[in-house]
Amino acid sequence: MRPDVSSVDFHFDPLCPYAYQTSKWIRSVREQNGLDISWRFFSLEEINRVEGKKHPWERDWTFGWSLMRIGALLRRTSMGDLDRWYERIGRALHEEGLRPHRPEVARELLVELGLDPGLVDESIADTTTNDEVLADHQRVVDAAGYGVPTLFFGEHCLFGPVLVDPPDGAAALRLWDAVTAWVEFPDLFELQQPKTREMEQRITRVFEPYLNARDWVSINRGEEIAFTEDGFQRVGPADRDRSEDS
């Protein structure tokens, strides 16, 4: 029997450009079919943490984790406010090239949304926001997940879809039907389109605002990856010495 797909838990890290693209698609789906989206967290900082480095919850402020702590406060009273928060910080970083991961910018965006800029400091002071972000993160890890976007239909976990230039309108619904068809087949594990050099170059162009605004490097399964005009390039292991980088 096909599980219910009228609702979905969408796990995201606000710093992930792929998850942001997928969130645009799933919002288009919601507009057309009334899908119930529950926004959940996942930390690329934690999953890619180098041994010996601090966990994100051991720092007062740390990029994506801290933005999700603000989101945790918002979600306690309104999933809709978390929805608006993720959309705004995602658009700021991934389309406008702003730096919402800096506290002063986060405050400005909260004001823009009609929300209290004091939530930045409140989220830092309230250590239970760490617990909420970590619980969402751990759910994905316990399901053998490793990144975002990750979707849950009940307890059925899917990684993806990984999108650039997400479809809207009728095309968005066709993709939704294709994605949710997977839920019917528990022994279907992977279907992937390899990225050619030309595809990697196009992705790099789409991600340009994000690449210009980020204050971190990109890590993929233990490897530092550079987005270049020639496509993706392996730089070295995630724990390499960067002290002499220009």
C-alpha positions as CSV (number, residue, x, y, z in Angstrom):
1,M,0.0,0.0,0.0
2,R,1.3,3.5,-0.9
3,P,1.9,5.6,2.2
4,D,0.2,8.9,2.7
5,V,2.0,11.7,0.8
6,S,-0.4,14.6,1.8
7,S,2.2,15.8,4.3
8,V,6.0,15.8,4.4
9,D,8.8,16.6,6.8
10,F,11.4,18.7,4.9
11,H,14.9,18.7,6.6
12,F,17.1,21.6,5.5
13,D,20.3,23.4,6.4
14,P,19.8,27.1,5.4
15,L,23.3,27.2,4.1
16,C,22.8,24.4,1.6
17,P,22.2,25.8,-2.0
18,Y,20.7,22.6,-3.2
19,A,18.2,22.4,-0.3
20,Y,17.2,26.0,-1.0
21,Q,16.4,25.2,-4.7
22,T,14.4,22.2,-3.6
23,S,12.5,24.3,-1.1
24,K,11.4,26.6,-3.9
25,W,10.0,23.6,-5.8
26,I,8.2,22.1,-2.8
27,R,6.5,25.5,-2.0
28,S,5.2,25.5,-5.6
29,V,3.8,22.0,-5.1
30,R,2.1,23.2,-1.9
31,E,0.5,26.1,-3.6
32,Q,-1.1,23.7,-6.1
33,N,-2.1,20.7,-4.0
34,G,-2.3,21.9,-0.4
35,L,0.7,19.8,0.8
36,D,1.4,20.1,4.5
37,I,5.1,20.9,5.0
38,S,6.7,20.5,8.4
39,W,10.2,22.2,8.3
40,R,12.9,20.3,10.1
41,F,16.6,20.9,10.6
42,F,19.8,19.2,9.6
43,S,23.4,20.5,10.2
44,L,26.0,20.2,7.5
45,E,28.4,21.8,10.0
46,E,27.9,18.8,12.3
47,I,27.9,16.0,9.7
48,N,31.1,17.4,8.2
49,R,32.8,18.3,11.5
50,V,36.5,17.4,11.6
51,E,37.5,15.3,14.6
52,G,38.9,17.5,17.3
53,K,36.9,20.6,16.3
54,K,34.0,21.9,18.4
55,H,30.5,20.8,17.8
56,P,28.3,23.7,16.6
57,W,26.3,23.7,19.8
58,E,29.6,24.4,21.7
59,R,29.9,27.8,20.1
60,D,27.8,30.9,20.9
61,W,27.3,31.6,17.2
62,T,28.0,29.5,14.2
63,F,26.6,30.1,10.7
64,G,23.8,27.7,9.8
65,W,23.3,26.1,13.2
66,S,22.6,29.5,14.8
67,L,20.1,30.4,12.1
68,M,18.3,27.1,12.8
69,R,18.3,27.9,16.6
70,I,16.3,31.1,15.7
71,G,14.1,28.9,13.6
72,A,13.5,26.6,16.5
73,L,12.2,29.5,18.6
74,L,9.9,30.5,15.8
75,R,8.6,27.0,15.3
76,R,7.5,26.7,18.9
77,T,4.7,29.1,18.2
78,S,4.3,29.1,14.4
79,M,5.5,26.7,11.7
80,G,4.4,29.5,9.3
81,D,7.0,31.9,10.8
82,L,9.7,29.3,10.4
83,D,8.5,28.9,6.8
84,R,8.9,32.6,6.2
85,W,12.3,32.7,8.0
86,Y,13.8,29.9,6.0
87,E,12.4,31.5,2.7
88,R,13.9,34.9,3.6
89,I,17.3,33.8,4.8
90,G,17.6,31.4,1.9
91,R,16.7,34.0,-0.7
92,A,19.1,36.5,1.0
93,L,22.0,34.1,0.8
94,H,21.4,32.1,-2.4
95,E,19.9,34.8,-4.6
96,E,20.8,38.2,-3.2
97,G,24.3,37.3,-2.0
98,L,23.7,38.7,1.5
99,R,25.1,37.1,4.7
100,P,22.2,36.2,6.9
101,H,24.6,34.0,8.9
102,R,26.0,37.1,10.5
103,P,24.0,38.2,13.5
104,E,23.5,41.8,12.4
105,V,22.1,40.7,9.0
106,A,19.9,38.1,10.8
107,R,18.4,40.9,12.9
108,E,17.7,43.0,9.9
109,L,15.9,40.2,8.2
110,L,13.8,39.4,11.2
111,V,12.7,43.1,11.3
112,E,11.8,42.9,7.6
113,L,9.5,40.0,8.3
114,G,7.8,41.8,11.2
115,L,9.5,39.6,13.8
116,D,11.4,40.5,16.9
117,P,15.2,41.1,16.2
118,G,15.7,40.1,19.8
119,L,15.2,36.5,18.8
120,V,18.9,36.4,17.8
121,D,20.0,37.0,21.4
122,E,17.1,34.9,22.8
123,S,18.1,31.9,20.7
124,I,21.7,32.2,22.0
125,A,20.6,32.4,25.6
126,D,18.1,29.5,25.3
127,T,20.3,26.4,25.2
128,T,17.2,24.2,24.6
129,T,17.2,25.5,21.0
130,N,20.4,23.4,20.5
131,D,18.4,20.3,21.7
132,E,15.7,20.9,19.1
133,V,18.0,21.4,16.2
134,L,20.1,18.4,17.3
135,A,17.0,16.2,17.6
136,D,16.0,17.0,14.0
137,H,19.5,16.4,12.8
138,Q,19.8,13.1,14.6
139,R,16.6,11.8,13.1
140,V,18.2,12.0,9.6
141,V,21.4,10.4,10.9
142,D,19.5,7.6,12.5
143,A,17.8,6.9,9.2
144,A,21.3,6.6,7.6
145,G,20.9,10.1,6.0
146,Y,23.9,12.3,5.3
147,G,22.7,15.6,3.7
148,V,19.9,17.8,2.6
149,P,17.3,18.1,1.3
150,T,15.9,15.0,3.1
151,L,12.2,14.2,3.1
152,F,10.3,12.0,5.5
153,F,6.9,10.6,4.6
154,G,6.1,9.1,7.9
155,E,9.2,7.0,8.6
156,H,10.1,6.6,5.0
157,C,13.2,8.7,4.3
158,L,14.3,10.0,0.9
159,F,17.4,12.1,0.1
160,G,16.5,14.7,-2.6
161,P,15.4,15.7,-5.1
162,V,18.6,17.6,-5.7
163,L,17.6,20.5,-8.0
164,V,19.0,23.5,-9.8
165,D,16.4,25.8,-11.6
166,P,13.5,24.0,-9.9
167,P,10.3,23.6,-11.9
168,D,7.0,25.3,-11.0
169,G,3.4,25.0,-12.2
170,A,2.4,21.7,-13.7
171,A,6.0,20.6,-14.1
172,A,6.5,20.9,-10.3
173,L,3.5,18.6,-9.8
174,R,4.9,16.1,-12.3
175,L,8.1,16.0,-10.4
176,W,6.2,15.6,-7.1
177,D,4.4,12.6,-8.5
178,A,7.7,11.1,-9.6
179,V,9.3,11.6,-6.2
180,T,6.4,10.3,-4.2
181,A,6.2,7.2,-6.4
182,W,9.4,6.1,-4.7
183,V,7.6,5.8,-1.4
184,E,5.7,2.8,-2.8
185,F,8.9,0.9,-3.4
186,P,10.9,0.3,-0.2
187,D,13.6,-1.6,-2.1
188,L,14.3,1.2,-4.6
189,F,17.4,2.8,-3.3
190,E,19.1,5.1,-5.9
191,L,18.5,6.8,-9.2
192,Q,21.1,9.4,-10.1
193,Q,22.1,11.5,-13.1
194,P,25.9,12.0,-13.2
195,K,27.0,15.6,-13.5
196,T,28.9,16.4,-16.6
197,R,31.5,19.3,-16.7
198,E,28.9,21.5,-18.5
199,M,26.3,20.7,-15.8
200,E,28.8,21.6,-13.0
201,Q,29.6,24.9,-14.8
202,R,25.9,25.7,-14.9
203,I,25.4,24.9,-11.2
204,T,28.4,27.1,-10.4
205,R,26.8,30.0,-12.2
206,V,23.4,29.5,-10.4
207,F,25.2,29.3,-7.1
208,E,27.3,32.5,-7.7
209,P,25.5,34.7,-5.1
210,Y,26.0,32.0,-2.5
211,L,29.6,31.4,-3.4
212,N,30.3,35.1,-3.1
213,A,28.6,35.5,0.3
214,R,29.7,32.4,2.1
215,D,32.3,32.5,4.9
216,W,33.2,28.8,4.7
217,V,34.4,26.1,2.3
218,S,32.2,23.4,0.7
219,I,32.7,19.9,2.1
220,N,31.3,16.8,0.4
221,R,31.7,13.5,2.3
222,G,35.1,14.4,3.8
223,E,36.5,16.3,0.8
224,E,36.8,20.0,0.2
225,I,35.2,20.9,-3.1
226,A,35.8,24.1,-5.1
227,F,33.2,25.5,-7.6
228,T,35.2,26.8,-10.5
229,E,34.6,28.0,-14.1
230,D,35.8,24.6,-15.2
231,G,33.4,22.7,-12.9
232,F,33.8,21.1,-9.5
233,Q,37.4,20.5,-8.3
234,R,38.6,18.4,-5.4
235,V,40.8,20.7,-3.2
236,G,41.8,18.2,-0.5
237,P,40.6,16.5,2.7
238,A,38.2,18.4,4.9
239,D,40.8,18.6,7.7
240,R,43.6,20.0,5.5
241,D,45.8,22.9,6.7
242,R,44.3,26.1,5.2
243,S,46.7,28.5,7.0
244,E,48.6,29.4,3.8
245,D,45.5,29.7,1.6
246,S,45.3,33.2,-0.1
